[in-house]
Amino acid sequence: MAVVTLGGLTGGGGRLLGPNIAGRLGADYVDRLILADAARRIGATVEALHQREERPFSRGERFMGLLQRILERSAVAGVGTDPYFGAGGLSVLTREFEEIPLGPITRGHELEDEQYIQAMRDVISQLAVQDNVVIVGRGGSIILRDHPNVLRVGTVARFEDRISRIMERDRSGREQAEKTLLDRDQARADYYLRYFGLDNPDDPELYHLVINTSDLSMDYACDLVVETYKALEDGRLPR
């Protein structure tokens, strides 16, 4: 079973590497958008039942069905009308770091924080034991750090390269891209401190391997991840 987590700086290259690594390992690729898609699929329709009767599911459809069932069982499933999560409780799992409320901690908010992080742990942990997956972000490397079959990879890049990637991805100017980058880095730091008690989410000790995507091509970086995963799988790396 192939399980790889990709973490690291905003614009560090994790979301560029993820799909390619997943393809090489025959794994599913999971990021925020996949969770959003699954959340929208909660609740069966007549059409869904008809499709199931008429034809077998593809691998992608089977994976989405698995993710949907995990989301339905998760701790967040029962908080649909909670004022912290809002009317669409599952949508909290799909937010960017800066969209997650991080206001003053009170007793009530501590309970809601527990609901949120338990839901995230449920989804990521169950994916790691039920399917071949490459998981990008969301604290996956922290949540799965004690799983012996999980390769944890960090990604970094020079500031200018990170800016360029955001400009290309968002089709924005430099000023807006730089603001996005700095805001997201701060929000990400706040997220890891609040939910995991980490003041340095890019500490290399959290990962088996840290890749500088400014100095390595994406193809070679993918080669390194795949070969390192094979070493972990074969017992050539400590678990």
N, C-alpha and C positions, 0 to 999 in steps of 0.2 A: 504494500500500500504506500503510495507516494503522498507525503504531506510536506509542503514547503510554506513557510511564512516569509513575507517580504515586508520589512519595515524600513523606516528611514526618513530623511528630510523631505519636505515638500519639494517636488521637482527633482528629487534625487534619482529618479529613474525606475522606481519600483513598479509603477503602472505601465511602463514601457517594457520591462522585462517579463512581467507576470504572464501575459498571454503566450509568449514564446516558450517560456519554461513549461507552462502547462501543456502546450502542444507536444513538446519533446518527451514529457513524462507520461503522456496519455492521461492527464488529470484535468479536472474542471478548474476554471479560473473564477475566483470569488472576490468581488470588491463591493463597494457601496452600491453600485448600480444593480448588481445581481440581487442584493438584499432588497432593494426597492422594487424590483420586478416581482420577486417572490411575495413581498408584502401586498402588492396589488392583486396577486392571485388568490389571496386567502378567501375561502368560500367557493364551493363548487357551483357551477352553473349547469343548466340543461345541456348546453353545447359541449361543456367539458365531459360530461357523462357520455354523451353521444360519441365524441371523439375516442374515448376509451374503448367503447364497444366496437368501433369501426376499424381501428388500426392500432398496432403496438406503438408504445412510446419510443421515441428516439432517446439516445443517451442524454441529450440536453434536457428533454422533457422529464425524463426520470429524475435527473438531478434537481430540476426545479420542484418536482413533486416532493422529493426528500427535504429540500430546504423549506418548503411550505409547511410540511409536517413538523419540522423542528421549531419553526417560528410559532406555530399554533400551540405547541407544548411549552414554550418558553415562559419565563416569569413575566414578561411584558404583556402576554396575551390577555391578562385580566385587568389591565389598567386603561382600557379604551376611553373612559371618561374622566380619568384622573387629570386634575388641573395642571400637573407638571408635564405630563406627556401629551395632553391635548386629546381631541376627539379621535385622532388616528394614532393610537398608541404605538403601533408597529413602525410608524414613520421615524421614530426616534433612532432606530437602528441604522437609518440610511442617511443621517445628516452628516455634513462636513463638521470638522472639529469646532469651527467658530460658530456653528449653529446650535451647539449643545449648550443648554443653560448652565452657567457656572456661577450662579449668584451666591450670596452669603449662605453658609451652611447653618441650618437650623435643625432641630430634631426631626421635623417633618421631612425636610429635604434629604436628610441622611437616609430615611427609609426609602424615599424615591430614588436616591442614588443607588441603593442596594438593589432595587428592582431593575434599574437600567443595567448595571454592570452584571447582575446575575443573568439577565436575558442575553447579553453579549457573550458571556461565558458559555451559556447553554448552547447557543447557535454555533459558535466556533468550536467548542469541544466536541459536540456531536458530529459536526462535519468531519472533524479530524479522525474519528473512529469509524465512520460509516462510508467514506468515499475517498477517492484519490483527488486531492485538492491542492491548489496554490492559492493561499489567502493573502491578500494585500491589505495592510493597515489594520485599523480597529483594535490595536493592542494584541494581535494574534500571537506575536512572538513572546509576549509576557504571559498570556493566558495558557499557552502550550509549552512553556519553557521546561516543564517536568515530564513531557511526553517523550519517551525515548526514540520514537520513530519520526520525529518532526525535525526537519532542518530549518534553522532560523537564520535568515539572511538579512543584513542591513545594507541600505544603499545611501551613498552620499554623492555629492557633486559640488563643484565650485559654484559660487554665488551667481556669476554671470551665466553659466550654463543653466542653472535653475530658472533664472529670469527668462532666458530665451525659450525654454520649454513651456513656461506658462504663457508667454506671449503667443507662441504657436498654438498651444492647446486652446486658449481662450480667445484668440484673435484680438488681443488687446494691445494697447501701447505700453511702452516701458514703464511709465509712471504708475499706471494701473496694475501692471504685473508685479512691480516691486511692492506696492501696497498689499496686494493679494498674498504675496509670499510672506511678508513680514507678519501680517495679521494671522495667517494660517499657522506659521511657525509658533507664534505666541499661544494661539488657541490649542495647538497640539501639545505644547509644553504644559499648559494648564490642565488639559485632559489627563495626561499621564500622571501628573502630580496628584490630582484629585482622586482618580480611580485606582491608581496602582501605587501611589506613594513614591513615585520616581521623579527625582529632580533633573535627571539626565536621560531621556529616552533614547539617546544615541550612544550610550555607553557601549563600547565594543564588546564588553564582557557579556552582554545580553544575547550575543549572536555567535553562531559557529563561524560565520564568514561575513566580512564587511567589504563591499565592492564600491570603488570610486568610479562612477560611470562617466566622469570627465576624462579619465585616463585610459579606459578600456572600451572597446567597441561593444555594442549590445550583443553581437553574436558571440564574442569571446566571453563576455560576462555570463551569458546563458550557458556556454560550455562549462565554465567554472562551477556554476550552481548545480548543473546536472551531474558532473563528475563528483562533486562533493557529496551530493545526495547518494550516489551509488556507493561511495566510500562509507557513508553512515549506514546504509542498508546492508553492506557486506561486513560490517563490524570493524572496519578499519579506522573509524573515528570513535572516541569514547561517547557513550550514551549518558 
